[in-house]
Amino acid sequence: MSQAVGNTALAYTRVWHQVDASERVLGKLAERIALVLMGKHKPIYDPSVDCGDYVVVTNSRKIKVTGRKEEQLLFRKHSMFPGGLKETPYATMKQRNPDEIIRHAVSGMLPKNKLRERRLERLKIFPSYKMGRIGANIMRTFQDGTIPHDYDPSKPTTSQTLERLRQKKALAEVQETV
C-alpha cells in the first residue's frame, strides 16, 4: 500500500483577502500585504514557488503615514532621457493616484526576483469601498482573519457592510430588550 506524501492541490488554492486601508499606517499595511502575496502565512511556503493569495485593498484614499513623511515623501520616476526625472510629492500622489502609493510600498517589500510582477498582479486596489464584481470573490478580511459564519459568495463583503451588519444586530438586540 502506497501513501502519497507531499503538497496537495488544495494547499495551493488561492484565497481572496480583503483589507480596509482607512486609518491604517502605510508601512505596516504594506508589510502584511506582501506576506500574503508571497504566501508566507501558509505552511507550504517555498521561496521559489508562487503560492500566495489575492489581496483586495479598499479605501486607499484614507491611508496614513507616520512622522513627517506627508511633507517629505517623494515618488520618483525617470523617462531615461536626459533631464527626465519626475518627482511627485506624497500629497499630490494621494489626490491623483492613491492606489499607486500602496502598490509602490508593497512592491518595495516583495523580493526582487522574477515572481515579483506576478505577485503584484494579484494585488487589487480601490480608492473607495466599492470594488465591483471582485467583491464576490472575498473570502477573508484582515480584521479577524476568519470566514464569517453566514458567508455568501454571491454578495460582496467589505468592512463597511460588515460594520452595517453589526450595527443592525446591535439595534435589534436593543429593541428586543425594550
N, C-alpha and C positions, 0 to 999 in steps of 0.2 A: 504494500500500500504506500503510495507516494503522497506527500503533502506539499502543496505549493507554498513556498516561503518567499516573501518579498512584498513589494508595494503593489497594492491593488489599484484598479482604475478609480474606485470610489475615493481613495485617499487623494487623488489628483484632481478631483472635481473642483471647479471654481465657484466660489460663493460671492455674492454681491453684498458689500458692506456699504452702509450709508453713514456719513458723519455731517453734523451741523457745525459749520465753521464760525457761527456767530459768537463773538466774545471769546474766541479761543486764541491762544498765543501761536503765532505762525511757526516758529521753530519746533515746538513740541508736537504740534499737529502734523507737520511735515515728516517728522521722525516716525510717528506712529503709522502714517500712511505708507511710508517707504518700507517699513517692516511687513505690512500686509501685502504690498505689491510684490515683495521678494518671496513671501511665503514662510518667513521665519517663525510665524506663530503656529506652524504645522509641525507635527513630529517627524514628517518625512522630508524636512528641508535638506536640500543639497545645493551648494552654491553654483554648480554647473547646470542645474536643471531649473527651468522656469515653472515653478509650481505655485505661484502667488495667486491672489484673488483679485476681483474687481473692486474698485473703491469709487463711490459717488459722493462728491462733496457739494453741499448746498450752502447758500448764504455766504458765498466767498467775498461779497462786498463788506461784510461785517467783521472781517478778520482783524486781529490786534497784533501789534508789535510792542516789545518792551523797550524801556530806556528812551534814548533819543533817536532811535532808528527811523522814526517817522520823518525827521528832518534830514538825517544823514544818509539813508539808504539810497543807492543809485542803481538803476538797471542799465547795463551797457550792452550794446551790440555794434558790430563793425561790418561794413559793407565790403571790406577787403580792398577798397580803393583808398588812395592817399587822402587823408582828411575825412574819412568815412565813419568816424566814431560818433555814435549817437548815445547820449546819456539821458535817461528819463528818471526824474525823482519819484520816490515812493508815492507821494500824494497824487501826482498826475496819473501814475500807473493804476492806482486804486480806483480812480474815477473812470478811466478809459477802458482798462482791461484787467479787472480784478482776478480773473482765473489764471492769468499768466504769472501773478505773484506766487500763488500756491504751486503751480506747475514748475516754476523756476526753483523754488525751495526744495520740492520733492526730488527734482532731477539732481540737485546737488548732493542729496543724501543717498542716492542709489549708487551702486558700484559702477565704475566707468568701464563697462565691457559691452559685448555685443547684445546682451539681453536688455540693456537699458531702454532702448526705444520701444521694444515690445512691451516692457512693463509699463512705460508711460502711456501707451495706447489704452491700457486698462484703467486709466485714471480719468474719470468724467467729472468736470467741474461746472457748477451752475452759479450765477451771481445771486439768484434768489432761491426760494424754497421750491419753486416749480421745476420739475425735471422731466415732464412729458412721459413718454412711453417707457423710458428707462426705469422709472419708479416702480413698475410692476415686477422688476427683477430683484428688488431689495429683499435680502433675507435677514440681515443683522444690522443693528445700529451700534455705533461706538459707545453710546451712553451706558448700556448694560451688557452688550455683547451676546445677548441671547435672542432666540427666536420667540416672538410673542405667542401665547397660547392660542389666541384667536387669529393666527396668521392666515391671510387670504392673498394668494399671489396675484389675483386679478386687480386688487386695489393698491395704488401706490402708497407706501408708508414713509412719511417723513417725520422729523422731530416735531413739527407743528401739528400734524394730525394726531400723533401720539399724545401731545400735550392737550389737545382738544378732547380726546377720549378720556384722559384723566380728569379734566375739569367736569365733563358730563357725569362721570361716575361719582365724583365728589358732590356735585349738585344733587344727584339722585339720592345719595345717602343722607344728605341734609334734609331733603324733602320727606324722606321716609321717617326720620326721627321726629319731624314736626307734626 
